[in-house]
């Protein structure tokens, strides 16, 4: 058996699985105290289906806590960003494009030093170790506890980042948290540097949250391994989560899409996850979310780590329904987590999308008599508006003329019609309300390579095979069963503005966890 838990901003969903079979599900309000909320979810699962905690093979948790902390600028550590690239790259120092509010929250201090490589591994400049020691002394004087180290083209050669980390650790002590950009971001210096600095700022918070999650599970008597969901649909262990908290960003929508795939049996489709405030629309390819192909803005910071390509619109169960001059609009304003207080069916005075769904007979929650007075025309126009807005969002995610099958998940998906304009039948599988927790429970382990290679004449196939094998090796090292690892993504893109047959290769391998029933 395995347990999947998704801790969202509004609800905490949990499922108990035995193989592909769903034994129990639960949905409850997320508590401010992470630990008690997870314990409550585990107790609710056991109340539905009694199980021995010792029989649980693994627990998978998806959480939005790290992303919320960044958005709210709370709990962030004093952070330095050290860039190795002089005499190049001095025009735009680290933190240059960060919102001032966030820079203040991390007490961000930028440092520039000599180093870096060209795309083919040639050095821009030698590392100046005395220069790094002077920077370390200044960091110590300003109370820096976490450092992001980025070097030009470090995905090609990590030599300087690794050596700089050794020097800083020796100067600042073993307790300093170091984040290296070649382990976090992709090609693109500023975006990779930003992603690394965000990770560094979250390191202290990550330790507390991860310990809290582990304590909640252990306190319930479960001794099985605990994993956290990553934003690419794969898993990481607790030590990895402590080191790379940014890898959890967007794990909620990713879990929903992965859950939609397993519940519907469709591995290539559009997924509409309707929550309380927004609807997230993404695309599954071979059972995994399509990744954003461009830089991703997170809390006003431009980054390039792995994120699913998701389009969000302001329609959810708590969306306000307003009639003005005979025209009915739905959202983007929402009552959000106050739905159970403000909606008409719960004794409130605000007309919401949930009230409209109850009036139309799409769901049966709260007091139906409280919406009996609603005009049938208003109800129909509101539902038509929701369908049209969602259909446009799905259409915007298509990359080919062929229509995509649509799978609806999330508690608010009852708002959608059985047929969506331009997309045909809407698939609403069993357990759709807890698809995010199911996505966490069935997640696999992955390994990825993203690098620019200089491919010599006659060596193309050799280089491609080496990249594939490295991705497989990384998946196995992360805990995947070697017998079932497969390549799920492979991109080979020539880089015409660089000499030497430069080619960017992206390769992703995934496999099931070892020894998990």
Secondary structure, DSSP 8 states (H G I E B T S, - for coil): -EEEEEE-SSEEEEEEEETTEEEEEEEEE--SSHHHHHHHHHHHHHHHS---GGG--EEEEEE-HHHHHHHHT-S---EEEEEEEETSS-SS-TTTTS-HHHHHHTT-EEEEEE--B-TTS-BSS---HHHHHHHHHHHHHTT--EEEEEETTTTT--HHHHHHHHHHHHHH-TT-EEEEGGGT--S-HHHHHHHHHHHHHHHHHHHHHHHHHHHHHHHTT--SEEEEE-TTSBEEEHHHHHH-GGGGTTHHHHHHHHHHHHHH--SSEEEEEE-SS-EEEEEEETTEE-B-SS-EEETTEEE-S--B-EEEES-STTEEEEEETTEEEEEEEE-GGGHHHHBGGGT-SB-BHHHHHHHTTS---S-GGGGTTS-HHHHHHHHHHHHHHHHHHHHHH--SSS---EEEESGGGGGS-SEETTTEEEE--TTGGGHHHHHHHT-BEEEEEEEEEE--TT-HHHHHHHHHHHHHHHHHHTTB-GGG-EEEEEEEEE-TTSTTTEEEEEEEEEE-BTT--
